[in-house]
Amino acid sequence: MNDDCPFCGIITGDIPARIVHEGDDVVAFLDANPLARGHTLVVPRAHHERVAAMPDDDRDAVFAALGRLGPSVQAAVDADGLNVGMNDGSAAGQEVPHVHGHLVPRFEGDGGGAVHSIVRSRPDLSEEELDAVADAVRDRAPDA
């Protein structure tokens, strides 16, 4: 646990939250500053700042909980859809440095965009540049 982390405070019960699920490895609660009615966060109980820093068991538990809870969140608020996402690092918009997944209910006409709307200018990459990026990722990727 990290004494300076608000999510750790929620996990220990020192900070009040509207908890909707507790598992051995994860806790889920309503976002205090929701993007939509029902916006839920899923966090590992152990403090990890980045997705890549999580041990496999914690990572798997977070992603499994996102998948299991998504339909419940969507049904609870009668949403038309659901965005599931993570901001990993401050450059990606992560505000609390404790890994957390977002379940954001979406409603027809809510004015929100798709995940593709996060970045406003897209790179114009040639076939060669795309090949080079693919090669660089393959070279660095761990065996699955």
KOLTOR-987699 format. One record per residue: residue number from 1; residue in one letter; x, y, z of N, C-alpha, C in turn. Coordinates in pm, 1 decimal, always signed. Example, Ala and Ser with C-alpha at 12.3 -4.5 7.8 and 13.67 -1.06 7.14 Angstrom:
SITE   i aa       nx       ny       nz      cax      cay      caz       cx       cy       cz
SITE   1  A  +1319.0   -569.0   +780.0  +1230.0   -450.0   +780.0  +1320.0   -330.0   +780.0
SITE   2  S  +1285.0   -225.0   +708.0  +1367.0   -106.0   +714.0  +1290.0     +3.0   +787.0
***
This chain:
SITE   i aa       nx       ny       nz      cax      cay      caz       cx       cy       cz
SITE   1  M    +84.2   -119.0     +0.0     +0.0     +0.0     +0.0    +88.5   +125.0     +0.0
SITE   2  N    +35.6   +229.0    -58.3   +105.5   +356.8    -65.0    +23.1   +458.4    +14.6
SITE   3  D    +80.1   +513.6   +119.7     +7.2   +605.1   +207.6    -40.4   +731.4   +137.2
SITE   4  D    +24.4   +769.4    +26.9    -13.2   +890.6    -44.9   -114.9   +865.7   -155.7
SITE   5  C   -153.1   +741.7   -175.7   -241.1   +705.4   -286.7   -387.7   +701.8   -242.9
SITE   6  P   -473.0   +781.0   -308.7   -614.8   +778.1   -270.3   -680.9   +642.6   -295.6
SITE   7  F   -639.1   +570.9   -398.4   -699.2   +440.4   -423.4   -658.5   +339.9   -316.6
SITE   8  C   -535.2   +348.1   -268.4   -494.8   +262.8   -156.1   -578.6   +296.6    -32.7
SITE   9  G   -607.7   +425.0    -14.1   -692.8   +467.3    +97.3   -833.5   +411.0    +86.5
SITE  10  I   -885.5   +402.6    -34.0  -1017.6   +342.3    -55.1  -1011.1   +192.6    -24.1
SITE  11  I   -906.5   +127.1    -71.9   -891.9    -17.2    -50.5   -884.0    -51.0    +98.8
SITE  12  T   -812.5    +31.6   +176.3   -799.3     +5.5   +320.6   -920.2    +53.5   +400.1
SITE  13  G  -1009.8   +128.5   +337.1  -1127.5   +180.2   +406.2  -1104.8   +314.2   +472.2
SITE  14  D   -985.8   +373.2   +455.4   -957.1   +503.9   +514.4  -1025.3   +617.6   +439.4
SITE  15  I  -1057.1   +596.4   +314.3  -1127.1   +695.4   +232.5  -1258.6   +632.8   +189.6
SITE  16  P  -1369.7   +700.4   +214.6  -1498.8   +642.0   +177.6  -1515.8   +636.3    +25.5
SITE  17  A  -1585.1   +533.1    -19.5  -1614.5   +516.4   -161.3  -1738.4   +429.8   -175.3
SITE  18  R  -1798.3   +438.6   -291.6  -1913.6   +354.7   -322.4  -1863.1   +226.6   -390.2
SITE  19  I  -1822.7   +132.0   -307.1  -1765.4     +7.0   -356.4  -1877.1    -80.3   -412.1
SITE  20  V  -1855.1   -130.9   -534.1  -1955.3   -215.6   -599.7  -1909.8   -360.2   -612.1
SITE  21  H  -1780.0   -385.4   -588.2  -1729.1   -522.6   -594.6  -1597.0   -529.6   -519.3
SITE  22  E  -1580.7   -637.9   -442.8  -1452.6   -665.1   -377.3  -1415.7   -809.9   -403.8
SITE  23  G  -1296.1   -829.3   -455.5  -1242.7   -962.6   -477.1  -1112.1   -976.2   -400.9
SITE  24  D  -1052.5  -1091.5   -409.6   -925.5  -1113.9   -340.9   -816.9  -1019.4   -389.9
SITE  25  D   -816.7   -989.8   -520.1   -709.3   -911.5   -580.5   -751.1   -775.4   -633.2
SITE  26  V   -882.5   -749.7   -640.9   -931.3   -623.6   -698.9  -1044.5   -565.2   -616.3
SITE  27  V  -1061.6   -434.1   -634.2  -1174.7   -362.1   -576.7  -1231.3   -274.3   -687.4
SITE  28  A  -1362.7   -263.6   -694.9  -1427.5   -177.7   -792.4  -1518.9    -80.9   -718.9
SITE  29  F  -1515.8    +44.6   -762.7  -1596.5   +147.6   -698.5  -1635.1   +253.4   -800.1
SITE  30  L  -1742.8   +326.6   -768.2  -1785.7   +433.2   -856.9  -1683.6   +545.7   -854.8
SITE  31  D  -1656.4   +601.1   -972.9  -1563.9   +712.9   -985.0  -1624.7   +833.9   -914.6
SITE  32  A  -1545.5   +903.5   -833.1  -1593.3  +1021.3   -759.9  -1618.2  +1139.2   -852.8
SITE  33  N  -1556.5  +1138.9   -970.0  -1575.5  +1243.6  -1071.2  -1615.0  +1175.6  -1202.6
SITE  34  P  -1736.4  +1122.7  -1206.5  -1773.7  +1036.4  -1318.1  -1788.5  +1109.7  -1451.4
SITE  35  L  -1753.2  +1036.9  -1557.4  -1777.4  +1085.2  -1693.4  -1920.6  +1056.0  -1735.6
SITE  36  A  -1983.6   +960.3  -1668.0  -2121.6   +921.4  -1695.9  -2177.8   +854.0  -1571.7
SITE  37  R  -2309.0   +847.5  -1565.1  -2374.7   +776.9  -1455.5  -2331.4   +631.1  -1459.4
SITE  38  G  -2276.6   +580.1  -1347.9  -2231.2   +442.1  -1340.5  -2082.7   +423.1  -1367.8
SITE  39  H  -2009.8   +530.0  -1399.3  -1865.5   +520.9  -1427.1  -1797.4   +451.6  -1309.5
SITE  40  T  -1736.0   +338.6  -1337.1  -1678.2   +252.4  -1234.6  -1529.4   +232.1  -1260.1
SITE  41  L  -1451.1   +230.1  -1152.4  -1308.6   +202.9  -1159.6  -1280.0    +65.3  -1101.2
SITE  42  V  -1190.4     -7.4  -1164.9  -1146.0   -137.2  -1116.0   -996.6   -125.5  -1089.6
SITE  43  V   -955.1   -151.9   -965.3   -815.3   -134.5   -925.3   -761.5   -262.0   -860.1
SITE  44  P   -633.3   -289.1   -880.0   -574.5   -400.7   -805.5   -558.4   -360.3   -658.7
SITE  45  R   -570.9   -454.4   -569.1   -550.0   -424.5   -426.8   -405.4   -382.7   -401.7
SITE  46  A   -312.1   -443.8   -469.9   -170.8   -407.6   -455.3   -144.1   -280.1   -535.6
SITE  47  H    -59.9   -194.6   -481.3    -28.6    -68.2   -548.0    +72.9    -90.7   -659.7
SITE  48  H    +31.3    -60.9   -782.1   +118.0    -63.5   -899.3    +87.4    +63.3   -978.1
SITE  49  E   +190.0   +134.4  -1019.4   +167.3   +259.4  -1091.0   +139.6   +239.3  -1239.3
SITE  50  R   +196.7   +135.7  -1299.3   +181.6   +114.5  -1443.4   +141.6    -30.4  -1470.5
SITE  51  V    +72.3    -50.9  -1580.2    +26.0   -184.9  -1616.9   +143.5   -281.9  -1627.7
SITE  52  A   +251.3   -239.6  -1691.6   +366.3   -328.8  -1710.8   +433.6   -366.3  -1579.3
SITE  53  A   +408.9   -290.2  -1473.0   +469.9   -318.3  -1342.6   +392.6   -425.4  -1264.4
SITE  54  M   +273.8   -459.9  -1309.8   +192.3   -556.0  -1236.2   +237.9   -699.0  -1261.2
SITE  55  P   +241.0   -780.2  -1156.7   +261.8   -923.4  -1177.9   +143.8   -979.8  -1257.7
SITE  56  D   +167.7  -1089.4  -1326.3    +64.0  -1148.6  -1410.9    -67.7  -1170.3  -1336.9
SITE  57  D    -61.3  -1220.0  -1212.5   -184.5  -1249.8  -1138.1   -268.3  -1124.4  -1116.0
SITE  58  D   -204.9  -1013.0  -1078.5   -279.2   -888.7  -1055.5   -336.6   -834.6  -1186.6
SITE  59  R   -254.6   -837.5  -1292.2   -301.4   -789.3  -1422.3   -420.8   -871.2  -1469.3
SITE  60  D   -408.0  -1003.0  -1460.1   -515.6  -1089.6  -1505.2   -642.6  -1066.1  -1424.0
SITE  61  A   -628.2  -1043.6  -1293.6   -744.8  -1019.7  -1208.1   -815.2   -889.5  -1245.9
SITE  62  V   -738.9   -785.1  -1275.9   -799.0   -656.9  -1314.6   -875.5   -671.9  -1445.8
SITE  63  F   -811.8   -731.9  -1545.7   -879.0   -744.7  -1674.9   -997.7   -840.2  -1668.0
SITE  64  A   -988.2   -943.4  -1588.3  -1102.6  -1033.7  -1570.6  -1218.6   -960.6  -1504.1
SITE  65  A  -1189.3   -880.2  -1403.4  -1295.3   -805.6  -1334.7  -1359.2   -702.8  -1428.1
SITE  66  L  -1279.1   -637.8  -1511.6  -1335.8   -544.0  -1609.2  -1435.4   -616.5  -1699.5
SITE  67  G  -1396.7   -733.9  -1745.4  -1484.6   -810.8  -1832.4  -1610.1   -860.0  -1763.5
SITE  68  R  -1597.0   -902.7  -1639.4  -1714.2   -953.5  -1565.0  -1807.3   -841.8  -1521.1
SITE  69  L  -1751.2   -727.5  -1479.7  -1834.2   -619.7  -1425.3  -1896.7   -531.4  -1532.7
SITE  70  G  -1835.9   -526.0  -1649.2  -1887.2   -439.3  -1755.0  -2036.4   -456.1  -1781.5
SITE  71  P  -2083.3   -578.1  -1806.5  -2226.2   -595.7  -1832.1  -2314.2   -553.0  -1714.1
SITE  72  S  -2267.1   -572.8  -1592.3  -2345.5   -532.8  -1474.3  -2357.8   -380.9  -1465.5
SITE  73  V  -2247.8   -310.8  -1490.2  -2250.0   -164.4  -1486.9  -2344.2   -113.3  -1596.1
SITE  74  Q  -2329.7   -167.7  -1715.9  -2413.2   -123.4  -1827.1  -2561.6   -146.6  -1797.5
SITE  75  A  -2594.3   -263.8  -1744.9  -2734.2   -295.2  -1714.3  -2788.1   -209.6  -1599.9
SITE  76  A  -2705.7   -181.4  -1500.7  -2750.6   -106.0  -1383.7  -2798.3    +34.1  -1419.1
SITE  77  V  -2739.0    +92.0  -1523.4  -2777.1   +229.2  -1560.8  -2848.4   +232.7  -1695.5
SITE  78  D  -2883.7   +114.8  -1747.7  -2955.1   +101.0  -1874.7  -2882.2   +175.8  -1986.9
SITE  79  A  -2749.7   +154.8  -1992.9  -2668.3   +221.3  -2094.4  -2680.0   +149.8  -2228.5
SITE  80  D  -2655.3   +225.7  -2334.0  -2659.7   +170.2  -2469.1  -2528.0   +104.3  -2509.6
SITE  81  G  -2420.3   +138.4  -2439.2  -2288.8    +83.9  -2469.7  -2196.0   +106.5  -2352.5
SITE  82  L  -2069.6    +74.9  -2371.5  -1973.5    +84.9  -2262.1  -1834.3   +103.0  -2319.8
SITE  83  N  -1761.5   +201.5  -2269.4  -1619.1   +212.2  -2300.2  -1542.3   +147.1  -2187.0
SITE  84  V  -1443.8    +64.9  -2222.2  -1356.2     +1.0  -2126.5  -1215.6    +48.1  -2160.4
SITE  85  G  -1147.5   +110.4  -2063.6  -1015.2   +160.6  -2097.4   -927.3   +186.8  -1977.5
SITE  86  M   -800.1   +215.2  -2009.9   -700.2   +248.5  -1908.2   -614.8   +362.7  -1959.8
SITE  87  N   -579.2   +450.9  -1870.4   -479.9   +553.9  -1898.6   -353.8   +508.7  -1826.7
SITE  88  D   -249.3   +479.9  -1901.2   -128.1   +421.2  -1843.8    -14.1   +521.8  -1853.6
SITE  89  G     +7.4   +596.5  -1746.3   +111.0   +699.7  -1743.3    +50.8   +837.9  -1759.7
SITE  90  S   +118.0   +938.0  -1706.6    +63.6  +1073.8  -1708.5    +43.9  +1126.6  -1850.3
SITE  91  A   +130.5  +1091.6  -1944.8   +113.7  +1137.5  -2082.8    -14.7  +1083.1  -2145.0
SITE  92  A    -63.9   +971.8  -2091.7   -187.1   +910.5  -2140.7   -309.1   +958.4  -2063.2
SITE  93  G   -289.2  +1049.7  -1967.8   -401.2  +1103.1  -1891.4   -423.9  +1038.7  -1756.8
SITE  94  Q   -333.6   +951.6  -1712.7   -349.6   +888.7  -1581.5   -329.2   +993.7  -1473.8
SITE  95  E   -431.8  +1017.5  -1393.5   -426.7  +1119.9  -1288.7   -388.0  +1063.2  -1153.2
SITE  96  V   -428.9   +941.4  -1124.4   -392.4   +875.4   -998.3   -293.0   +765.0  -1033.4
SITE  97  P   -170.8   +771.6   -980.3    -69.1   +673.1  -1016.9    -85.8   +538.8   -947.0
SITE  98  H   -201.5   +479.8   -965.1   -234.4   +344.3   -919.9   -313.9   +287.3  -1037.2
SITE  99  V   -268.6   +177.6  -1094.0   -336.6   +121.0  -1210.3   -486.5   +113.6  -1184.8
SITE 100  H   -564.3   +156.7  -1282.5   -708.9   +144.4  -1271.8   -771.8   +139.4  -1410.2
SITE 101  G   -870.9    +52.4  -1421.7   -948.1    +41.5  -1544.2  -1079.4   +114.7  -1527.9
SITE 102  H  -1124.1   +175.1  -1636.4  -1249.6   +250.3  -1637.7  -1357.6   +170.9  -1709.8
SITE 103  L  -1474.8   +167.6  -1651.6  -1595.9   +118.8  -1716.8  -1687.1   +241.2  -1727.8
SITE 104  V  -1699.4   +294.5  -1848.2  -1775.1   +418.7  -1868.6  -1899.5   +388.0  -1950.5
SITE 105  P  -2016.9   +389.1  -1886.4  -2140.8   +367.0  -1960.3  -2160.2   +476.2  -2065.7
SITE 106  R  -2212.6   +435.1  -2180.4  -2236.2   +528.9  -2288.9  -2383.1   +524.4  -2328.0
SITE 107  F  -2433.4   +639.8  -2364.4  -2574.2   +655.8  -2398.0  -2585.4   +721.8  -2534.8
SITE 108  E  -2680.5   +674.9  -2614.6  -2701.7   +735.6  -2746.7  -2717.8   +886.7  -2729.4
SITE 109  G  -2644.6   +962.7  -2808.6  -2655.8  +1108.1  -2805.4  -2584.6  +1174.4  -2689.8
SITE 110  D  -2495.1  +1102.7  -2617.5  -2428.8  +1162.6  -2501.0  -2317.6  +1260.9  -2539.1
SITE 111  G  -2286.4  +1270.3  -2667.2  -2185.5  +1366.8  -2710.8  -2042.8  +1318.6  -2695.9
SITE 112  G  -2024.0  +1200.6  -2640.0  -1889.1  +1146.6  -2625.4  -1840.8  +1086.3  -2755.5
SITE 113  G  -1714.1  +1056.0  -2758.5  -1655.9   +997.6  -2878.2  -1604.2   +857.8  -2852.9
SITE 114  A  -1553.3   +799.7  -2958.1  -1491.3   +668.8  -2950.3  -1349.5   +682.8  -2896.3
SITE 115  V  -1286.5   +572.6  -2864.6  -1148.6   +574.0  -2818.5  -1061.5   +648.0  -2920.4
SITE 116  H  -1093.0   +636.3  -3047.8  -1015.6   +703.1  -3152.2  -1021.7   +855.3  -3143.2
SITE 117  S  -1113.2   +908.8  -3065.5  -1123.6  +1055.2  -3053.4  -1030.3  +1111.0  -2946.1
SITE 118  I   -956.5  +1025.5  -2875.8   -867.8  +1070.7  -2769.3   -756.5  +1159.1  -2824.7
SITE 119  V   -700.3  +1118.4  -2937.2   -591.5  +1194.2  -2999.5   -649.0  +1271.0  -3117.2
SITE 120  R   -622.2  +1400.3  -3120.0   -683.8  +1484.9  -3221.2   -609.2  +1488.1  -3354.5
SITE 121  S   -479.6  +1463.1  -3354.3   -407.8  +1459.5  -3481.8   -341.9  +1324.0  -3496.6
SITE 122  R   -371.2  +1259.6  -3604.8   -318.0  +1125.3  -3628.2   -197.0  +1134.8  -3721.4
SITE 123  P    -99.5  +1048.4  -3700.0    +17.5  +1049.7  -3788.5    -18.7   +995.1  -3926.3
SITE 124  D    +44.2  +1048.8  -4027.4    +28.2   +998.7  -4164.1   +150.1   +912.1  -4192.9
SITE 125  L   +138.9   +782.5  -4168.9   +252.5   +691.7  -4179.3   +252.8   +618.0  -4312.3
SITE 126  S   +371.1   +608.7  -4371.2   +387.6   +532.7  -4494.2   +387.1   +383.5  -4461.1
SITE 127  E   +377.4   +301.3  -4565.0   +383.9   +156.4  -4546.3   +516.7   +117.5  -4481.6
SITE 128  E   +624.7   +182.4  -4522.8   +757.2   +153.3  -4467.1   +763.7   +188.7  -4318.6
SITE 129  E   +704.5   +302.2  -4281.9   +703.3   +342.3  -4140.0   +620.8   +244.7  -4057.1
SITE 130  L   +507.5   +202.3  -4110.6   +425.1   +104.1  -4039.8   +501.8    -26.6  -4022.7
SITE 131  D   +571.8    -69.9  -4127.5   +652.5   -192.3  -4117.0   +761.3   -177.3  -4011.5
SITE 132  A   +826.1    -61.1  -4007.1   +934.0    -37.8  -3910.0   +880.9    -40.4  -3767.6
SITE 133  V   +764.2    +19.0  -3745.7   +704.4    +17.4  -3611.5   +666.6   -125.2  -3572.5
SITE 134  A   +606.1   -197.8  -3665.2   +569.0   -337.7  -3636.6   +692.3   -419.6  -3601.7
SITE 135  D   +800.9   -400.4  -3677.3   +925.2   -472.6  -3648.0   +978.9   -436.2  -3509.7
SITE 136  A   +975.4   -307.6  -3475.7  +1028.2   -262.4  -3346.3   +948.2   -321.4  -3230.3
SITE 137  V   +816.2   -328.6  -3246.0   +734.0   -388.1  -3140.5   +763.5   -536.9  -3129.1
SITE 138  R   +769.7   -606.8  -3242.8   +799.7   -750.2  -3240.5   +933.2   -778.0  -3173.4
SITE 139  D  +1034.6   -693.8  -3202.9  +1166.8   -713.1  -3145.5  +1167.5   -697.5  -2993.8
SITE 140  R  +1075.2   -619.3  -2939.4  +1073.7   -590.2  -2797.0   +969.1   -671.5  -2719.8
SITE 141  A   +880.3   -737.7  -2792.6   +769.4   -808.7  -2728.8   +818.4   -935.6  -2659.8
SITE 142  P   +770.7   -958.0  -2537.0   +804.9  -1084.3  -2468.9   +730.1  -1198.7  -2535.6
SITE 143  D   +778.2  -1318.4  -2516.4   +705.5  -1434.7  -2567.8   +571.9  -1443.5  -2497.2
SITE 144  A   +470.3  -1469.8  -2573.0   +334.1  -1475.9  -2515.8   +311.6  -1604.4  -2440.6
***
